[in-house]
Amino acid sequence: MAGMNTQLIELRALAAKAENRRTETGIPRVAMVQGAIPEHMLAAVYDPMINLILQGSKSMTVGDRTLRYDPATYFVMSIELPAVGTVHPAATGEPYLAVSLTLDPTVLATLLGDLPKPAGRYDHDAGFSVAAVTPELMDAWLRLLRLMGNPEAIAALAPVYEREILYRVLQGPHGWMLREIAAPDTAMARVSQAIQWIRRDFAEPIRVEALAQKAAMSVSAFHRHFKAVTNLSPLQYQKRVRLLQARTLMVASAKNVTSAAFEVGYESATQFSRDYARVFGLPPARDAARILGENRGPRAN
């Protein structure tokens, strides 16, 4: 435990220059973040990633499922999911601090090609979960982040340390997730492909029958697998993507409620407002005004 505490202290020092938004490290696919992240940035469609908490805690809600993770735990998200996040400082007041590695299916597939094939396969499990970090996994993260101070070594060593992080996760309780997304014939891979179709045309009406056919599944099997992986039905997934995009349009592009609703595919501004309030807790105009007010607040001080 003392060794892991020492590792955690050094990791915090290495990530201490992170800002309250995604901060690039100069290492491919590796980013860090610190502090109170604006709320609308935490409600987003998250890319597949491994996220290691260094300080404070974070809650992630996908559908009706909420997970909380604390220092020395890591979060695996194996597919693109519309989620609402909340970050909290440490009990002693230090700011939230985390690092993430975006998953690259090509890197994963290459690694898996070098490993023995597992005896079994897992189905009907969620595409996101939390686990406790091991000393070996923490050590690989530490060596990877140390490269920020030695940029000329990144090209040679970062791919090695990234493979080690993926290998350590593969050996852990969520290793099956990484195996599933890297194999093209799994239910999770087919759901992931369906998600790409939904996201690409999120403003257009979708037919679950057509999605199921493209995914080479029966409608009932497709719906079951989609719900198991994402904790949302295909139509609920599309609705979350639309609402998140509308929120961004109102906050970042100053769109009014009706314009945002129609732009993301709603035919009724009233229905949009009802759905929005159900997900975000406030009607769209009030929610956008609250976020904009909070964002202006710190700059005025």
URCORKA-V735177 format. One record per residue. N is the residue number from 1. RES is the residue in one letter. PHI is phi in degrees with one decimal (* if undefined). BURIAL is b if it has 16 or more other ideal C-beta (glycine too) atoms within 10 Angstrom, else e. Layout:
BEGIN
{{N | RES | PHI | BURIAL} {N | RES | PHI | BURIAL}}
END
This chain:
BEGIN
{{1 | M | * | e} {2 | A | -62.4 | e} {3 | G | -63.1 | e} {4 | M | -68.1 | e} {5 | N | -63.1 | e} {6 | T | -63.7 | e} {7 | Q | -61.3 | b} {8 | L | -65.0 | b} {9 | I | -62.1 | e} {10 | E | -68.1 | e} {11 | L | -61.7 | b} {12 | R | -61.8 | b} {13 | A | -65.4 | e} {14 | L | -66.2 | b} {15 | A | -93.5 | b} {16 | A | -67.4 | e} {17 | K | -88.7 | e} {18 | A | -64.5 | b} {19 | E | -102.9 | e} {20 | N | -86.5 | b} {21 | R | -161.1 | e} {22 | R | -57.1 | e} {23 | T | -118.2 | e} {24 | E | -69.2 | e} {25 | T | -105.5 | b} {26 | G | 89.6 | e} {27 | I | -99.9 | b} {28 | P | -53.3 | e} {29 | R | 69.9 | b} {30 | V | -110.2 | b} {31 | A | -136.4 | b} {32 | M | -141.4 | b} {33 | V | -151.5 | b} {34 | Q | -147.1 | b} {35 | G | 91.0 | e} {36 | A | -83.1 | e} {37 | I | -78.7 | b} {38 | P | -52.0 | e} {39 | E | -56.4 | b} {40 | H | -68.5 | b} {41 | M | -77.3 | b} {42 | L | -86.3 | b} {43 | A | -100.2 | b} {44 | A | -162.2 | b} {45 | V | -88.5 | b} {46 | Y | -85.0 | b} {47 | D | -73.2 | e} {48 | P | -56.1 | b} {49 | M | -162.2 | b} {50 | I | -114.4 | b} {51 | N | -122.0 | b} {52 | L | -107.0 | b} {53 | I | -85.5 | b} {54 | L | -105.4 | b} {55 | Q | -160.5 | b} {56 | G | 75.7 | b} {57 | S | -151.4 | b} {58 | K | -142.9 | b} {59 | S | -112.0 | e} {60 | M | -127.9 | b} {61 | T | -115.8 | b} {62 | V | -123.7 | b} {63 | G | 63.0 | b} {64 | D | -105.8 | e} {65 | R | -109.8 | e} {66 | T | -119.8 | e} {67 | L | -118.8 | b} {68 | R | -119.3 | e} {69 | Y | -136.2 | b} {70 | D | -120.7 | e} {71 | P | -54.9 | b} {72 | A | 67.6 | b} {73 | T | -120.7 | b} {74 | Y | -129.5 | b} {75 | F | -113.9 | b} {76 | V | -111.0 | b} {77 | M | -119.4 | b} {78 | S | -93.5 | b} {79 | I | -139.3 | b} {80 | E | -74.2 | b} {81 | L | -128.1 | b} {82 | P | -78.1 | b} {83 | A | -134.0 | b} {84 | V | -114.4 | b} {85 | G | -107.1 | b} {86 | T | -138.3 | b} {87 | V | -110.3 | b} {88 | H | -133.8 | e} {89 | P | -69.0 | e} {90 | A | -65.6 | e} {91 | A | -58.9 | e} {92 | T | -89.3 | e} {93 | G | 103.5 | e} {94 | E | -65.8 | e} {95 | P | -71.0 | b} {96 | Y | -56.1 | b} {97 | L | -148.7 | b} {98 | A | -151.5 | b} {99 | V | -126.9 | b} {100 | S | -138.9 | b} {101 | L | -122.9 | b} {102 | T | -72.0 | e} {103 | L | -79.0 | b} {104 | D | -112.0 | e} {105 | P | -56.3 | e} {106 | T | -66.9 | e} {107 | V | -62.5 | b} {108 | L | -62.4 | b} {109 | A | -63.3 | e} {110 | T | -63.3 | e} {111 | L | -63.0 | b} {112 | L | -63.6 | b} {113 | G | -65.3 | e} {114 | D | -94.3 | e} {115 | L | -114.9 | e} {116 | P | -63.5 | e} {117 | K | -73.5 | e} {118 | P | -68.1 | e} {119 | A | -70.9 | e} {120 | G | -126.5 | e} {121 | R | -134.2 | e} {122 | Y | -109.3 | e} {123 | D | -134.9 | e} {124 | H | 63.8 | e} {125 | D | -111.1 | b} {126 | A | -67.5 | b} {127 | G | -89.1 | b} {128 | F | -154.1 | b} {129 | S | -169.1 | b} {130 | V | -123.7 | b} {131 | A | -146.0 | b} {132 | A | -78.1 | e} {133 | V | -76.1 | b} {134 | T | -101.9 | b} {135 | P | -57.6 | e} {136 | E | -66.9 | e} {137 | L | -67.4 | b} {138 | M | -60.6 | b} {139 | D | -64.5 | b} {140 | A | -65.4 | b} {141 | W | -59.6 | b} {142 | L | -62.4 | b} {143 | R | -65.5 | e} {144 | L | -65.5 | b} {145 | L | -70.8 | b} {146 | R | -60.8 | e} {147 | L | -65.4 | b} {148 | M | -59.4 | b} {149 | G | -90.4 | e} {150 | N | -141.9 | e} {151 | P | -59.3 | e} {152 | E | -69.2 | e} {153 | A | -94.0 | e} {154 | I | -60.2 | b} {155 | A | -59.7 | e} {156 | A | -82.1 | e} {157 | L | -103.5 | b} {158 | A | -57.7 | b} {159 | P | -61.0 | e} {160 | V | -68.0 | e} {161 | Y | -70.5 | b} {162 | E | -62.0 | b} {163 | R | -59.4 | b} {164 | E | -66.7 | b} {165 | I | -59.4 | b} {166 | L | -62.2 | b} {167 | Y | -61.9 | b} {168 | R | -63.9 | b} {169 | V | -67.6 | b} {170 | L | -59.2 | b} {171 | Q | -80.3 | e} {172 | G | -92.6 | b} {173 | P | -66.2 | e} {174 | H | -110.0 | b} {175 | G | -59.3 | b} {176 | W | -59.1 | b} {177 | M | -61.9 | b} {178 | L | -66.0 | b} {179 | R | -65.5 | b} {180 | E | -65.5 | b} {181 | I | -76.0 | b} {182 | A | -86.8 | b} {183 | A | -99.2 | b} {184 | P | -71.5 | e} {185 | D | -102.9 | e} {186 | T | -88.5 | b} {187 | A | -61.0 | b} {188 | M | -64.6 | b} {189 | A | -64.2 | b} {190 | R | -69.8 | b} {191 | V | -63.4 | b} {192 | S | -60.1 | b} {193 | Q | -65.0 | e} {194 | A | -62.1 | b} {195 | I | -61.6 | b} {196 | Q | -60.6 | e} {197 | W | -65.2 | e} {198 | I | -63.5 | b} {199 | R | -66.9 | e} {200 | R | -66.1 | e} {201 | D | -119.7 | e} {202 | F | -62.7 | b} {203 | A | -83.2 | e} {204 | E | -95.8 | e} {205 | P | -60.8 | e} {206 | I | -115.3 | b} {207 | R | -112.9 | e} {208 | V | -60.8 | e} {209 | E | -60.6 | e} {210 | A | -68.2 | e} {211 | L | -62.1 | b} {212 | A | -61.6 | b} {213 | Q | -64.0 | e} {214 | K | -64.8 | e} {215 | A | -86.2 | b} {216 | A | 59.1 | e} {217 | M | -133.8 | b} {218 | S | -69.6 | e} {219 | V | -60.0 | e} {220 | S | -66.8 | e} {221 | A | -66.9 | e} {222 | F | -61.1 | b} {223 | H | -61.8 | b} {224 | R | -64.6 | e} {225 | H | -66.1 | b} {226 | F | -60.4 | b} {227 | K | -66.4 | b} {228 | A | -64.7 | b} {229 | V | -78.9 | b} {230 | T | -104.5 | b} {231 | N | 64.3 | b} {232 | L | -139.9 | b} {233 | S | -76.6 | e} {234 | P | -55.7 | b} {235 | L | -69.6 | e} {236 | Q | -64.4 | e} {237 | Y | -60.7 | b} {238 | Q | -59.6 | b} {239 | K | -62.6 | b} {240 | R | -63.4 | b} {241 | V | -62.3 | b} {242 | R | -62.0 | b} {243 | L | -66.5 | b} {244 | L | -63.7 | b} {245 | Q | -65.2 | b} {246 | A | -63.4 | b} {247 | R | -61.7 | b} {248 | T | -62.9 | b} {249 | L | -61.5 | b} {250 | M | -73.0 | b} {251 | V | -82.9 | b} {252 | A | -91.8 | e} {253 | S | -117.6 | e} {254 | A | 57.6 | e} {255 | K | -73.2 | b} {256 | N | -80.3 | e} {257 | V | -60.3 | b} {258 | T | -64.4 | e} {259 | S | -61.8 | e} {260 | A | -63.2 | b} {261 | A | -59.8 | b} {262 | F | -69.0 | b} {263 | E | -65.4 | e} {264 | V | -92.2 | b} {265 | G | 111.9 | b} {266 | Y | -74.8 | b} {267 | E | -97.1 | e} {268 | S | -132.3 | e} {269 | A | -66.1 | b} {270 | T | -66.4 | e} {271 | Q | -64.0 | e} {272 | F | -58.8 | b} {273 | S | -63.2 | b} {274 | R | -64.5 | e} {275 | D | -62.9 | b} {276 | Y | -62.3 | b} {277 | A | -64.4 | e} {278 | R | -65.6 | e} {279 | V | -85.8 | b} {280 | F | -102.6 | b} {281 | G | 89.9 | e} {282 | L | -140.9 | e} {283 | P | -59.7 | e} {284 | P | -56.6 | b} {285 | A | -64.0 | e} {286 | R | -67.5 | e} {287 | D | -64.2 | b} {288 | A | -63.1 | b} {289 | A | -63.7 | e} {290 | R | -64.1 | b} {291 | I | -64.0 | b} {292 | L | -63.9 | e} {293 | G | -64.8 | e} {294 | E | -66.5 | e} {295 | N | -67.3 | e} {296 | R | -79.3 | e} {297 | G | -53.7 | e} {298 | P | -62.0 | e} {299 | R | -72.2 | e} {300 | A | -82.2 | e} {301 | N | -78.0 | e}}
END
